[in-house]
Amino acid sequence: MIADGLSAAAREELPAMKKVAVIMGSDSDLPALQPCFEQLRALSIPFKAHVFSAHRTPDEATAFALAAADNGFGVLIAAAGKAAHLAGALAARTVLPVIGIPIKASTLDGLDALLSTVQMPAGIPVATVAIDGAANAAILAAQILAVSDAELRQKLLTARETMRLSVLQKDSKLVV
C-alpha cells in the first residue's frame, strides 16, 4: 500500500496530474516568468509555456484557450505587461481557472498591467497576483490542482512548513 491508502494498481488508474499552461504576451516576459517555472518544477507539476498575444495573435490565443481543457490543462497562467488583456482574453474562452501576472513592462512600473488584469467584468474572473508575482502564480496554480491531488497538497504543506521553520530559525538568531 502507498501512503495515501491506494494500492499501486489503483494508483495507476488515477488520472494524470493536470498540466499548467504558462502563456506570455511577449518573449520579453520570459525573464519575469523564471520564478514560475522554478516553482512548477520544484512541485513536479507538468507545464507548457507559449507566447500568444491578445492583440497580435488573437486567433491563436483563442484556439489555445478553447482547447486547453481537452488538452489536459487544469489551470492557465497568463503574463502580460502594458495593456495586459491576455488573461482576460483567455478567461473569456475557457472555464478553467486563469491566473494573471501583471508584468512591469512600461514607464508605469506595471500599474497599468495590474489594473488591466484585475478589472474583469462579472462572470469572467481572473485571479491576479502581484506585479511580477510569477512564483505566487505557480503556487496558486498548484493550490488549485491540489484540490483533487492529495500528493500535491502534501508537497504544498511541506513547503509551508519549511518556510515556517526558516522564519523561526531567523528569529532565533536575531540579535538586536
C-alpha positions as a printed Julia matrix, in Angstrom:
176×3 Matrix{Float64}:
   0.0    0.0     0.0
   1.05   3.56   -0.75
   0.82   6.22    2.0
  -2.48   7.52    0.59
  -4.09   4.11    1.1
  -4.2    3.14   -2.57
  -2.56   0.06   -4.0
  -0.08   0.55   -6.84
  -2.66  -0.81   -9.31
  -5.37   1.57   -8.1
  -2.93   4.46   -8.2
  -2.11   3.71  -11.86
  -5.8    4.05  -12.71
  -5.92   7.59  -11.36
  -5.89  10.32  -13.98
  -2.55  12.01  -14.57
  -1.98  15.37  -12.96
  -3.41  18.22  -14.97
  -0.86  20.45  -16.68
  -0.43  24.16  -16.21
  -0.2   26.43  -19.23
   2.02  29.49  -18.87
   1.17  31.96  -21.61
   3.18  35.13  -22.08
   2.18  38.03  -24.27
   5.74  38.53  -25.49
   9.04  36.7   -25.24
  10.32  39.76  -23.37
   8.22  38.48  -20.43
  10.31  35.3   -20.21
  12.8   36.54  -17.56
   9.96  37.6   -15.25
   8.45  34.11  -15.56
  11.52  32.16  -14.45
  10.32  32.02  -10.79
   7.05  30.49  -12.03
   8.87  27.79  -13.97
  11.15  27.08  -10.99
   8.17  26.68   -8.62
   6.3   24.41  -11.02
   9.4   22.24  -11.46
  10.0   22.13   -7.69
   6.47  20.8    -7.23
   6.81  18.38  -10.19
   3.86  19.98  -11.97
   3.9   19.42  -15.73
   3.61  22.65  -17.7
   3.89  24.1   -21.17
   4.89  27.65  -21.97
   3.76  29.59  -25.05
   3.89  33.09  -26.48
   0.43  34.26  -27.57
  -0.59  37.89  -27.75
  -4.15  39.02  -27.14
  -3.56  41.7   -29.76
  -1.08  40.28  -32.27
  -2.17  36.61  -32.29
  -5.78  36.71  -31.04
  -6.9   33.72  -33.12
  -4.1   31.5   -31.79
  -4.69  32.64  -28.19
  -8.4   31.89  -28.56
  -7.76  28.47  -30.12
  -5.41  27.57  -27.3
  -7.89  28.6   -24.6
 -10.79  26.78  -26.28
  -8.8   23.52  -26.47
  -6.93  23.8   -23.14
  -9.23  21.58  -21.06
  -9.34  18.88  -23.76
  -5.54  19.03  -23.97
  -5.09  18.15  -20.29
  -4.6   21.59  -18.77
  -6.13  22.39  -15.4
  -5.01  26.0   -14.92
  -3.85  28.76  -17.24
  -1.33  31.37  -16.12
  -1.21  34.47  -18.33
   1.57  37.04  -18.04
   1.49  40.35  -19.89
   2.61  43.92  -19.49
   1.23  47.26  -20.64
  -2.38  46.78  -21.82
  -2.3   43.23  -20.36
  -5.54  41.92  -21.85
  -4.12  38.41  -22.28
  -5.51  36.88  -19.07
  -8.98  38.27  -19.75
  -8.9   37.2   -23.38
  -8.06  33.64  -22.33
 -10.6   33.63  -19.48
 -13.32  34.67  -21.92
 -12.7   31.45  -23.89
 -12.4   28.84  -21.13
 -13.95  27.92  -17.81
 -10.58  26.76  -16.49
  -9.12  28.95  -13.76
  -6.95  31.74  -15.18
  -4.26  33.44  -13.11
  -2.97  36.77  -14.38
   0.54  38.03  -13.76
   0.89  41.75  -14.47
   4.4   42.36  -15.8
   6.41  45.5   -15.17
   6.98  46.5   -18.81
   6.36  50.22  -19.1
   7.05  53.58  -17.57
   4.12  52.94  -15.21
   6.11  50.13  -13.49
   3.38  47.55  -14.05
   0.49  49.53  -12.56
  -1.14  49.67  -16.0
  -0.82  45.89  -16.34
  -2.16  45.34  -12.83
  -5.25  47.43  -13.47
  -5.87  45.8   -16.85
  -5.55  42.33  -15.36
  -7.64  42.84  -12.24
 -10.54  44.79  -13.8
 -12.64  41.95  -15.21
 -16.39  42.0   -15.81
 -18.71  39.87  -13.7
 -18.77  36.28  -14.9
 -15.24  36.25  -16.37
 -12.93  36.1   -13.34
  -9.16  36.27  -13.45
  -7.21  35.61  -10.26
  -4.45  38.21  -10.17
  -1.14  38.06   -8.33
   1.27  40.9    -7.64
   3.18  42.74  -10.33
   5.93  40.31  -11.43
   4.43  37.77   -8.98
   5.35  34.7   -11.02
   6.28  32.47   -8.07
   2.93  33.08   -6.38
   1.1   32.4    -9.65
   2.71  28.95   -9.74
   1.85  28.31   -6.09
  -1.75  29.4    -6.64
  -1.97  27.1    -9.67
  -0.61  24.27   -7.51
  -3.2   25.0    -4.8
  -5.98  24.82   -7.4
  -4.69  21.48   -8.7
  -4.18  20.21   -5.14
  -7.93  20.31   -4.51
  -8.07  16.94   -6.28
  -4.47  15.77   -5.8
  -3.5   14.64   -2.29
   0.17  14.18   -3.18
   0.46  17.74   -4.46
  -1.43  19.02   -1.41
   1.16  17.3     0.8
   4.02  18.93   -1.15
   2.42  22.32   -0.54
   2.01  21.6     3.17
   5.65  20.54    3.37
   6.75  23.72    1.59
   4.73  25.82    4.06
   6.32  24.03    6.99
   9.78  24.6     5.52
   9.02  28.33    5.22
   7.75  28.4     8.81
  10.87  26.72   10.15
  13.07  29.08    8.15
  11.41  32.13    9.69
  11.65  30.65   13.2
  15.33  29.9    12.65
  15.95  33.51   11.59
  14.01  34.69   14.62
  16.15  32.59   16.97
  19.33  34.14   15.51
  18.07  37.71   15.72
  20.25  39.87   17.91
  19.27  43.48   18.45
